[in-house]
Amino acid sequence: MKKTKRFFTTLVVALSFTTASQSLLAQMNVDKELLDEWRSRPKKVYNDAVKPNWIENSVWFWYQNHTRTGDYYCLINGRSGEKLSFPSKEELDAQIKILPKDSLNTKKDVTAKDVDNLRDPISPDKKWRVSLKDGNLYLTDNSLDNGETFQLTFDAAPGFSYESFVWSPNSKYLAAIKTREVNTRRIPLIESAPKSQLQGLLQWRNYAKPGDQLPIQLPVLIDIETKKEINLNLQPYQQQYFLRFTGWRKDSRGFTFEYNQRGHQRYIVAEVSVADGNIRHLIEETSDTFIEYNKLFRYDIDDGKEMIWISPRDGWRHLYLVDGTNGHIKHQITQGEWVVREVLEVDEENRAIYFLGSGKSKKEDPYNLHYFKVNFDGKNLTCLTPEKGNHQLSFSPDRTYVVDVCSQPDVPPVSLLRDAKDGRILATLEKCDIDDLLKEGWQKPEPFCALGRDGKTEIWGIIFRPSHFDPSKSYPVIEDIYAGPHDSFVNKNFSAFDWYISPLAELGFIVVKIDGMGTNNRSKAFHDVCWKNLKDAGFPDRICWMKAAAERYPYMDLSRVGIYGWSAGGQNAMAALLFHNDFYKAAVSFCGCHDNRVDKMWWNEQWMGYPIDESYSRSSNVDNAHLLKGDLLIINGELDDNVDPISSLQVVNALIKANKPFEQLYMPGRTHSLGSDYEVGRMYDFFVRKLQNKKE
């Protein structure tokens, strides 16, 4: 412990005399043993969260356990909770080979096989075979000796063709998708120092950007008896982001497709009738802001007579029972100021749904995941994991048993074996032991809640402190930010070490991570703050949160606040110095998407909308670069094919034009995956120079 204190003091003093060209990593390499010690903290955590490896078609699973007396391989009978331990993987494998045969679950899933049969060129009755030639569909009669072939479609042309087809179960109809292709934008990437040669290499990537033209995919219905196409009115589905075929009805009465209109404000589930080609809308989801299509869920019951649907239409993401014959909502299955996060299983036979939800209990962090069961009629809603905390689940292959790991950032995990259908605890597998960490002065992360910009909405985050923390001292504050609207990002599980945050805290900072408005997994109104407004990034809530934390903990020095982030977080970090530079003083932006018009289409149109309008400019770090105040370090890689490297270079150009001082690190040969010791060390060095050595 003395060594840690001595090194920390020496490091800070030494850094007081470093020049801008010296990296912190070089200083840390003087005592790499200490850095390795920080990173080895998980080794001082015993009986940690169980990560089960379920043995295929079996009730058995195994996991590796790190204990005070050594590492062991544990074999568990999921039915009884019986536990066997082995000192080596070889002995475990030998035992697995002789598991009793009656432990195997012989239940088979035939659904995938049925689907494959429908996609096979030969029809389910084996009479017909479909093929593609020059983009058109052809039908061959297998019952004839000469294999007579008929041309089914005639309108294929360059850039317009039939690509996929699926047979009806009764072999009487064929559903196909015809596609009008477009020339996809490509971006150039220059590898400046390739290993293969002295000169640079030019690489190209397909990369659609907001506003670019998209391919159009339209459904086609063909009657095999007449060998003619049944006319479909497809005009309403031309302005598409995508259209997806989603399957035939088992009785062959029709097929379904899902249509996402460009702009993500209208989403349709439709059924095409083989009788007359009529297209009926079963579900039509609309929004004045955006529909988060990746979070939608649909399950067809009894061949489409009913459907389970997920929607935020009442202001919270909930489950609905839909009448499949007319598209009317029968009733709302779940409701209240909490969210359904993910449907895990639909039990048609017992008319029950198993799902993950959060926010149901008002006595804990609203992001904590719990496992629930509810009947189709909305009755008997039951939390099967009632213990306070975040629950990580791993199910047996037949979903009869589940390993449940419950923890919180400041509460070590307890690993339980449960009955997956009623939540009964069958065995306690492990209880985590962190005594050694606490004895050496390690500080547990602290979940913290404060009211946001509106004075009533709870904003949740986490506070990290250095080992041997001294509340009588004053600490600069650094925020680790990622405000992407597609999820929430503050870790809710216990962890002894965060790869970037923990060393930063040990260097004498209070580090915080917060989910502000505009991020996901709360109410629709909470989420909608991001709409055409990515520059907001929840900053008003984050600032309120930090001010509330500093009021409780005066050692948090809000005159010295830094911020850093990757990708969308890189955009957020720089935006802090443009739009909130009275609060944030220093920022490190890793591979930031600084202008949403030059970033990838799928992510940016989801939140900023289509067509492109002035809101893109309002949120642009490039267009607002002249507002910069504070210290900025921009880091990105030349081979980044996630965020086009020109995004960082254009913001650099704008800063130069505005005569703004900043630092830049452009990484040869590096992609979007920035995070090595070098660039992270440069970040540490930057914050020490800009915040620790500048006390106001």
C-alpha positions in Angstrom: 0.0 0.0 0.0 2.9 2.3 0.7 4.2 1.7 -2.8 0.9 2.8 -4.3 0.8 6.0 -2.3 4.5 6.7 -3.1 4.1 6.1 -6.8 0.9 8.2 -7.1 2.6 11.1 -5.4 5.7 10.8 -7.5 3.7 10.4 -10.6 1.7 13.6 -10.0 4.8 15.6 -9.1 6.6 14.3 -12.1 3.8 15.2 -14.4 3.8 18.7 -13.1 7.1 19.1 -15.1 6.2 17.2 -18.2 6.0 18.9 -21.5 3.2 18.4 -24.0 5.3 16.0 -26.0 5.8 13.6 -23.2 3.0 11.0 -22.7 1.8 9.7 -19.4 2.3 6.2 -20.7 6.0 6.8 -20.7 5.8 7.8 -17.0 3.7 4.7 -16.2 6.2 2.4 -17.9 8.7 3.4 -15.3 6.6 1.4 -12.9 4.6 -0.9 -15.1 4.2 -3.2 -12.2 1.8 -0.8 -10.6 -0.3 -0.5 -13.8 -0.4 -4.3 -14.0 -1.5 -4.3 -10.3 -4.5 -2.1 -11.0 -5.5 -4.3 -14.0 -5.1 -7.5 -12.0 -7.8 -6.4 -9.4 -10.3 -9.0 -10.7 -7.9 -11.7 -9.5 -8.6 -10.5 -5.9 -12.3 -11.1 -6.5 -13.3 -14.7 -5.4 -16.4 -16.7 -6.4 -17.3 -14.0 -9.0 -20.3 -14.0 -11.3 -20.9 -17.5 -12.7 -20.7 -17.7 -16.5 -22.4 -21.0 -17.3 -21.5 -23.2 -20.3 -24.7 -25.2 -20.9 -23.9 -28.6 -22.3 -25.9 -29.1 -25.5 -29.3 -30.8 -25.1 -28.6 -31.4 -21.5 -29.6 -30.1 -18.0 -25.9 -29.9 -17.1 -23.6 -26.9 -17.3 -20.1 -26.0 -16.2 -18.2 -22.9 -15.2 -14.7 -21.9 -14.0 -14.5 -20.6 -10.5 -11.7 -18.5 -9.0 -11.4 -19.2 -5.3 -9.0 -18.4 -2.5 -7.6 -21.9 -2.7 -7.3 -22.0 -6.5 -9.2 -22.3 -9.7 -11.7 -25.1 -10.2 -14.1 -26.3 -12.9 -17.6 -26.9 -11.5 -20.1 -29.2 -13.1 -23.7 -28.5 -12.1 -26.9 -30.6 -12.6 -29.5 -27.9 -13.5 -32.3 -30.1 -12.3 -31.1 -30.9 -8.8 -28.4 -28.3 -8.2 -25.8 -31.1 -7.6 -22.3 -29.7 -7.9 -19.0 -31.5 -8.8 -15.6 -29.8 -8.8 -12.5 -30.6 -10.8 -9.0 -29.1 -10.6 -8.5 -29.3 -14.4 -10.4 -29.0 -17.6 -9.3 -32.4 -18.7 -10.9 -34.0 -15.7 -14.1 -32.0 -16.3 -14.2 -33.1 -19.9 -13.8 -36.7 -18.9 -16.8 -36.5 -16.6 -18.9 -34.8 -19.2 -18.4 -37.7 -21.5 -20.0 -40.1 -19.0 -23.0 -38.1 -18.0 -26.1 -40.2 -17.6 -28.1 -40.5 -20.8 -31.4 -39.8 -19.1 -30.2 -36.3 -18.4 -30.5 -35.3 -22.1 -33.4 -33.3 -23.3 -34.6 -34.7 -26.6 -36.9 -31.8 -27.5 -36.2 -30.6 -31.0 -36.9 -27.4 -32.8 -38.4 -28.2 -36.3 -39.3 -24.6 -37.1 -36.0 -23.8 -38.8 -36.2 -26.9 -40.9 -39.7 -26.1 -42.0 -38.6 -22.6 -43.1 -35.6 -24.1 -45.0 -38.0 -26.4 -46.9 -40.1 -23.4 -48.1 -36.9 -21.6 -49.3 -35.7 -24.6 -51.2 -35.9 -24.3 -55.1 -38.0 -27.5 -55.2 -41.6 -26.9 -54.0 -42.7 -28.6 -50.7 -44.7 -31.2 -52.8 -41.5 -31.8 -54.9 -43.4 -31.1 -58.1 -41.8 -27.8 -59.1 -38.4 -26.2 -59.1 -37.6 -22.5 -59.3 -34.5 -20.9 -60.7 -33.1 -17.5 -61.5 -31.8 -16.5 -64.9 -30.8 -13.0 -66.0 -32.7 -11.7 -62.9 -36.0 -13.3 -63.8 -37.8 -16.3 -62.2 -38.3 -19.6 -64.0 -40.4 -22.6 -63.1 -39.5 -26.2 -64.0 -42.1 -29.0 -63.8 -40.3 -31.9 -62.2 -43.2 -34.3 -62.9 -42.5 -34.2 -66.6 -39.7 -36.3 -68.2 -38.5 -33.4 -70.2 -38.6 -31.0 -67.2 -40.5 -28.3 -69.1 -39.6 -24.8 -67.9 -41.8 -21.8 -67.8 -40.7 -18.2 -67.5 -42.6 -16.5 -64.6 -41.4 -12.9 -64.7 -40.3 -10.8 -67.6 -39.4 -7.3 -66.1 -35.8 -7.9 -64.9 -33.3 -5.4 -66.1 -29.9 -4.1 -65.1 -30.2 -2.8 -61.6 -33.7 -4.4 -61.2 -34.0 -8.1 -60.5 -35.7 -10.9 -58.5 -33.4 -12.1 -55.7 -35.2 -14.3 -53.2 -38.4 -16.4 -53.2 -40.3 -18.6 -50.7 -42.9 -21.3 -51.5 -46.3 -21.4 -49.8 -46.6 -24.5 -47.6 -49.2 -26.0 -50.1 -46.9 -25.4 -53.1 -49.6 -23.4 -54.9 -48.0 -20.0 -54.6 -44.6 -18.4 -54.7 -43.7 -15.2 -52.9 -40.7 -13.3 -54.2 -38.9 -10.1 -53.6 -37.9 -7.9 -56.6 -35.2 -5.3 -55.9 -34.3 -2.0 -57.6 -30.6 -1.5 -56.8 -28.7 1.7 -56.4 -25.1 2.7 -56.6 -24.0 2.7 -52.9 -21.7 5.4 -51.9 -18.1 4.3 -51.2 -15.6 6.1 -49.0 -11.8 6.0 -49.5 -9.5 5.0 -46.7 -5.7 5.5 -47.1 -3.4 3.1 -45.1 -0.4 5.3 -44.8 2.1 2.8 -43.4 1.2 -0.7 -44.6 3.4 -3.6 -43.6 3.3 -4.9 -47.2 5.0 -2.0 -49.0 6.6 1.4 -48.6 3.9 3.3 -50.4 0.4 3.9 -49.0 -2.6 1.7 -49.9 -6.0 2.9 -51.0 -9.0 1.0 -49.6 -12.7 1.4 -50.4 -15.7 0.7 -48.2 -19.4 0.7 -49.1 -20.9 3.4 -46.8 -24.4 4.9 -47.2 -24.8 8.3 -45.6 -27.9 10.3 -44.5 -29.9 11.4 -47.5 -28.4 8.8 -49.9 -30.6 6.8 -52.2 -31.6 3.3 -51.0 -32.6 0.1 -52.9 -36.3 -0.6 -53.1 -37.6 -4.1 -52.3 -41.1 -5.0 -53.2 -43.1 -8.3 -52.7 -44.4 -10.3 -55.6 -47.1 -13.0 -55.5 -47.2 -15.7 -58.2 -50.0 -18.3 -58.8 -48.2 -21.5 -59.8 -51.3 -23.0 -61.5 -51.8 -20.0 -63.9 -48.1 -19.2 -63.8 -48.9 -15.6 -63.5 -48.3 -12.8 -61.1 -51.2 -11.7 -58.9 -51.4 -7.9 -59.0 -50.5 -6.2 -55.8 -50.9 -2.5 -55.1 -47.4 -1.6 -54.0 -47.5 2.2 -54.5 -47.9 2.9 -50.7 -44.6 1.1 -50.0 -42.2 2.9 -52.3 -40.8 5.4 -49.8 -39.0 2.8 -47.8 -36.1 2.4 -45.5 -36.7 -1.3 -45.8 -39.3 -3.9 -46.6 -38.9 -7.4 -45.2 -40.7 -10.6 -46.1 -41.7 -12.2 -42.7 -43.3 -15.5 -43.7 -46.2 -17.5 -45.1 -49.2 -18.4 -43.1 -49.2 -22.1 -42.3 -52.6 -22.6 -44.1 -51.1 -20.8 -47.2 -53.9 -18.1 -47.1 -51.2 -15.4 -47.5 -47.9 -14.1 -46.4 -46.7 -11.1 -44.3 -44.2 -8.4 -44.7 -43.0 -5.5 -42.5 -42.4 -2.0 -44.0 -40.4 0.7 -42.4 -41.0 4.0 -44.1 -38.0 6.2 -44.7 -37.7 8.6 -41.8 -38.6 6.0 -39.2 -42.0 7.5 -38.4 -44.3 4.9 -39.8 -44.0 1.1 -39.5 -46.5 -1.4 -41.0 -47.1 -5.1 -40.5 -49.1 -6.3 -43.6 -50.6 -9.5 -44.8 -51.0 -10.3 -48.5 -54.0 -12.5 -49.4 -53.5 -15.1 -52.1 -57.2 -15.0 -52.9 -57.2 -11.5 -54.5 -53.8 -9.9 -53.8 -55.4 -7.6 -51.2 -52.8 -6.1 -48.7 -54.2 -5.7 -45.2 -52.5 -3.7 -42.5 -52.4 -5.7 -39.3 -50.4 -3.1 -37.4 -49.6 0.5 -38.2 -47.2 2.2 -35.8 -46.7 5.9 -36.2 -44.7 8.6 -34.3 -44.2 12.3 -34.5 -40.6 11.7 -33.7 -39.2 8.3 -34.4 -40.0 4.6 -34.2 -37.2 2.6 -32.8 -37.6 -0.3 -35.2 -34.8 -2.4 -33.7 -36.7 -2.6 -30.4 -40.0 -3.7 -31.9 -41.2 -7.3 -31.3 -43.9 -9.3 -33.0 -45.1 -12.9 -32.3 -47.9 -14.5 -34.4 -50.2 -16.8 -32.4 -52.2 -19.7 -33.9 -51.1 -18.9 -37.4 -51.8 -15.2 -37.1 -55.2 -15.2 -35.4 -53.6 -13.1 -32.7 -50.3 -11.3 -32.4 -48.1 -10.1 -29.5 -46.7 -6.7 -30.3 -44.4 -4.3 -28.4 -44.9 -0.6 -28.6 -44.2 2.7 -26.7 -47.6 4.1 -27.9 -48.8 4.9 -24.3 -45.5 6.6 -23.5 -43.7 3.5 -22.2 -42.6 0.4 -24.1 -45.2 -2.3 -23.4 -46.8 -5.5 -24.7 -50.1 -5.6 -26.6 -52.4 -8.4 -27.8 -53.6 -7.7 -31.4 -56.5 -9.3 -33.2 -54.8 -10.8 -36.3 -58.1 -10.9 -38.2 -58.7 -7.2 -38.2 -55.6 -5.5 -36.7 -57.5 -4.1 -33.7 -55.8 -4.0 -30.3 -57.6 -6.5 -28.1 -56.0 -5.1 -24.9 -52.7 -3.9 -23.4 -50.9 -6.8 -21.7 -48.5 -4.7 -19.6 -48.8 -1.2 -18.5 -47.4 1.4 -16.1 -44.4 3.7 -15.8 -41.8 1.1 -16.5 -40.6 -0.7 -19.7 -40.5 -4.1 -21.3 -36.9 -4.5 -22.4 -36.9 -7.8 -24.2 -39.3 -10.7 -24.8 -37.5 -14.0 -24.1 -40.2 -16.6 -24.7 -43.8 -16.8 -25.7 -45.6 -19.9 -24.4 -48.6 -20.3 -26.7 -49.9 -23.4 -25.0 -50.2 -21.8 -21.6 -50.7 -18.3 -23.1 -47.9 -16.8 -21.1 -45.0 -14.4 -21.9 -41.6 -14.4 -20.3 -39.6 -11.1 -20.6 -37.1 -8.8 -19.2 -38.3 -5.5 -17.8 -37.0 -2.6 -15.8 -38.3 0.2 -13.6 -41.3 -1.8 -12.2 -40.0 -1.4 -8.6 -39.7 2.2 -7.5 -37.3 1.2 -4.7 -34.3 0.7 -6.9 -32.4 1.8 -10.0 -35.0 2.0 -12.8 -32.5 0.4 -15.2 -32.1 -2.8 -13.3 -33.2 -5.8 -15.3 -35.7 -8.3 -13.8 -37.2 -11.4 -15.2 -41.0 -11.4 -15.5 -43.9 -13.7 -16.5 -47.4 -12.5 -17.5 -50.4 -14.1 -19.1 -51.7 -13.0 -22.5 -54.7 -11.4 -20.8 -52.4 -9.2 -18.7 -53.1 -11.1 -15.4 -50.7 -12.7 -13.0 -47.8 -10.4 -13.8 -45.0 -11.9 -11.6 -41.4 -10.9 -11.1 -39.4 -14.2 -11.1 -36.2 -12.4 -9.9 -37.4 -10.2 -7.0 -34.1 -9.6 -5.4 -32.9 -5.9 -5.7 -30.2 -5.5 -8.3 -29.5 -6.1 -12.0 -30.1 -9.7 -13.1 -28.1 -11.4 -15.9 -29.7 -14.6 -17.1 -28.4 -17.7 -18.9 -31.0 -20.4 -19.8 -30.7 -24.1 -20.3 -31.2 -25.2 -23.9 -34.9 -26.1 -23.2 -35.4 -22.9 -21.1 -36.4 -25.0 -18.1 -33.6 -23.7 -15.8 -31.8 -20.5 -15.6 -28.6 -19.2 -14.0 -29.3 -15.8 -12.5 -26.5 -13.5 -11.5 -27.7 -10.6 -9.4 -25.4 -7.6 -8.6 -25.1 -3.9 -8.4 -22.1 -1.6 -9.0 -21.5 -1.5 -5.3 -22.9 -4.9 -4.4 -20.9 -8.1 -5.4 -22.8 -10.7 -7.3 -24.7 -13.7 -6.0 -25.1 -16.5 -8.6 -28.3 -18.5 -8.3 -29.8 -21.5 -10.1 -33.6 -21.1 -10.6 -36.5 -22.8 -12.1 -37.1 -20.7 -15.2 -40.9 -21.1 -15.2 -41.7 -20.0 -11.6 -38.5 -18.4 -10.4 -37.9 -20.8 -7.5 -34.3 -20.9 -6.2 -32.9 -24.4 -6.7 -29.4 -23.7 -5.5 -27.0 -20.9 -4.6 -24.0 -21.4 -6.8 -21.6 -18.7 -5.6 -21.4 -15.6 -3.4 -18.7 -13.2 -4.4 -15.9 -12.3 -1.9 -14.2 -8.9 -2.3 -12.7 -8.6 1.2 -9.1 -8.4 -0.2 -10.0 -5.5 -2.4 -11.6 -3.6 0.4 -8.7 -4.2 2.8 -6.2 -2.6 0.3 -8.3 0.6 0.1 -10.3 -0.1 -3.1 -13.3 2.2 -3.3 -16.6 0.7 -4.5 -18.3 2.6 -7.3 -21.3 4.5 -6.0 -24.7 4.7 -7.9 -26.0 8.2 -7.5 -29.4 9.7 -8.4 -30.4 13.4 -8.8 -33.2 15.3 -10.5 -32.7 16.4 -14.1 -33.4 19.6 -16.0 -37.1 19.5 -15.3 -36.7 19.2 -11.6 -38.7 16.0 -11.4 -37.1 13.3 -13.6 -34.6 11.0 -11.9 -31.2 10.9 -13.6 -29.0 7.9 -12.6 -25.2 7.6 -12.8 -22.2 6.3 -11.0 -19.3 7.8 -9.1 -15.7 6.3 -9.2 -13.1 7.4 -6.6 -9.4 6.6 -6.3 -8.1 4.0 -3.8 -7.1 5.7 -0.5 -9.6 8.4 -1.3 -9.3 11.4 1.0 -12.5 13.5 1.4 -10.5 16.4 2.7 -8.8 16.9 -0.7 -10.2 18.5 -3.8 -10.5 16.3 -6.9 -11.1 17.3 -10.6 -14.1 15.6 -12.1 -14.1 13.7 -15.4 -17.1 12.4 -17.2 -17.0 9.3 -19.3 -19.8 10.0 -21.9 -21.7 8.0 -24.4 -25.1 9.5 -25.2 -26.2 7.4 -28.1 -30.0 7.1 -28.1 -30.0 3.4 -29.0 -29.4 2.3 -25.4 -28.5 3.3 -21.9 -24.8 3.0 -20.9 -24.1 3.2 -17.2 -23.0 -0.2 -16.0 -25.4 -1.8 -13.5 -23.3 -4.8 -12.7 -20.5 -5.2 -10.2 -17.0 -4.8 -11.6 -13.7 -4.6 -9.8 -11.9 -2.8 -12.6 -13.0 -0.7 -15.6 -10.3 -0.7 -18.2 -10.3 3.1 -18.8 -12.0 4.6 -15.8 -10.1 2.8 -13.0 -6.6 4.0 -13.9 -8.0 7.5 -14.5 -9.5 7.5 -11.0 -6.2 6.3 -9.5 -4.4 9.3 -11.1 -6.4 11.5 -8.7 -9.7 12.2 -10.4 -13.4 11.6 -9.5 -14.8 9.9 -12.6 -18.5 9.8 -13.3 -20.8 8.1 -15.9 -24.4 9.3 -16.4 -27.5 8.4 -18.5 -29.2 11.7 -19.3 -32.3 12.4 -21.2 -32.2 11.3 -24.9 -30.8 7.9 -24.0 -32.9 4.8 -24.0 -34.8 2.4 -21.6 -36.9 5.0 -19.9 -40.1 6.7 -21.0 -40.8 7.7 -24.6 -40.7 11.4 -23.5 -37.3 10.8 -21.9 -36.0 9.3 -25.1 -37.5 11.8 -27.5 -35.2 14.6 -26.2 -32.7 13.3 -28.8 -35.0 13.8 -31.8 -33.3 16.1 -34.3 -31.2 17.2 -31.4 -28.2 15.0 -30.9 -26.2 18.0 -29.7 -28.3 18.0 -26.5 -26.8 14.7 -25.4 -28.6 15.1 -22.0 -26.1 17.8 -21.0 -28.6 19.8 -18.9 -29.3 16.7 -16.9 -25.7 15.7 -16.6 -24.8 19.1 -15.3 -27.7 19.1 -12.8 -26.5 15.6 -11.6 -22.9 16.7 -11.1 -24.0 19.8 -9.2 -26.1 17.8 -6.9 -23.3 15.3 -6.4 -20.8 18.1 -5.6 -23.3 19.6 -3.2 -23.3 16.3 -1.3 -19.6 15.7 -1.8 -17.7 19.1 -1.8 -14.4 17.4 -2.7 -15.8 17.3 -6.3 -14.2 20.4 -7.8 -16.6 21.6 -10.5 -14.3 24.3 -11.6 -12.2 21.5 -13.2 -14.5 19.3 -15.2 -13.3 17.2 -18.1 -15.1 14.8 -20.4 -14.2 12.1 -22.9 -15.9 9.6 -25.1 -15.7 7.3 -28.2 -17.6 7.5 -31.4 -21.0 9.1 -30.6 -19.4 9.8 -27.3 -16.6 11.5 -29.2 -19.2 13.8 -30.8 -20.6 14.4 -27.3 -17.3 15.2 -25.7 -16.4 17.9 -28.2 -20.0 19.3 -28.1 -19.5 19.9 -24.3 -16.8 22.5 -25.2 -19.0 24.1 -27.8 -22.4 24.3 -26.2 -21.6 24.0 -22.4 -18.1 25.4 -22.1 -19.1 27.4 -19.0 -19.1 24.0 -17.2 -16.7 21.7 -19.1 -13.1 22.8 -19.3 -11.3 19.9 -21.2 -12.4 17.2 -23.6 -10.9 14.2 -25.4 -12.8 13.1 -28.4 -12.0 9.6 -29.8 -13.2 8.8 -33.4 -16.1 11.2 -33.1 -18.9 11.5 -35.6 -18.7 15.3 -35.5 -21.3 15.9 -38.3 -24.2 13.5 -38.6 -24.4 14.2 -42.4 -21.1 12.5 -43.1 -21.6 9.6 -40.8 -23.4 6.3 -41.5 -27.1 6.5 -42.6 -28.7 3.8 -40.5 -27.7 5.4 -37.2 -28.1 9.0 -38.0 -31.4 9.0 -39.9 -32.9 7.1 -37.0 -32.4 10.0 -34.6 -32.0 13.0 -36.8 -34.7 12.2 -39.4 -35.2 12.3 -43.1 -35.0 14.3 -45.3 -31.9 16.2 -44.2 -32.8 19.6 -42.7 -31.2 22.4 -40.7 -31.3 20.3 -37.5 -28.2 18.4 -38.8 -26.3 21.7 -39.0 -27.5 22.8 -35.5 -26.0 19.5 -34.0 -22.8 19.7 -36.1 -19.5 20.1 -34.3 -18.1 21.3 -37.6 -20.6 24.0 -38.2 -20.3 25.1 -34.6 -16.5 24.7 -34.2 -16.1 28.5 -33.8 -17.9 28.2 -30.4 -15.0 26.2 -28.9 -13.8 27.2 -25.5 -11.5 25.1 -23.4 -8.9 22.4 -24.1 -9.6 19.8 -26.7 -7.7 16.7 -27.9 -9.0 14.9 -31.0 -8.0 11.3 -31.7 -9.0 9.1 -34.6 -7.7 6.4 -36.9 -7.1 6.6 -40.6 -8.8 3.3 -41.3 -12.0 3.9 -39.4 -14.8 2.4 -41.5 -17.4 2.9 -38.7 -17.1 6.7 -38.6 -15.7 8.1 -41.8 -12.3 9.7 -40.8 -13.2 12.9 -42.7 -15.6 13.6 -39.8 -12.6 14.3 -37.6 -10.6 16.0 -40.3 -13.5 18.3 -41.3 -13.8 19.5 -37.7 -10.1 20.0 -37.5 -10.3 22.1 -40.6 -13.2 24.2 -39.1 -11.2 24.7 -35.9 -8.2 26.0 -37.9 -10.4 28.4 -39.9 -11.8 29.7 -36.6 -8.2 30.1 -35.2 -9.0 27.8 -32.3 -6.1 26.0 -30.4 -6.5 22.3 -30.0 -4.4 19.1 -29.9 -4.8 16.2 -32.5 -3.6 12.6 -32.7 -4.2 11.0 -36.1 -3.4 7.3 -35.8 -1.9 5.5 -38.8 -3.2 2.0 -39.5 -5.9 2.2 -36.8 -9.6 1.6 -37.1 -12.6 2.6 -35.0 -11.3 0.3 -32.2 -9.1 2.9 -30.4 -8.1 2.0 -26.9 -4.5 0.9 -26.7 -2.2 2.0 -23.9 -0.7 4.7 -26.2 -3.8 6.7 -27.0 -5.4 6.1 -23.6 -2.1 7.1 -22.0 -2.2 10.3 -24.1 -5.7 11.0 -22.7 -4.5 10.5 -19.1 -1.6 12.8 -19.8 -3.9 15.4 -21.3 -6.2 15.5 -18.3 -3.4 15.7 -15.8 -1.9 18.6 -17.7 -5.1 20.5 -18.2 -7.0 19.8 -15.0 -4.8 18.6 -12.2 -2.1 21.2 -12.8 -4.6 24.1 -13.2 -6.3 24.8 -9.9 -8.5 27.9 -10.0 
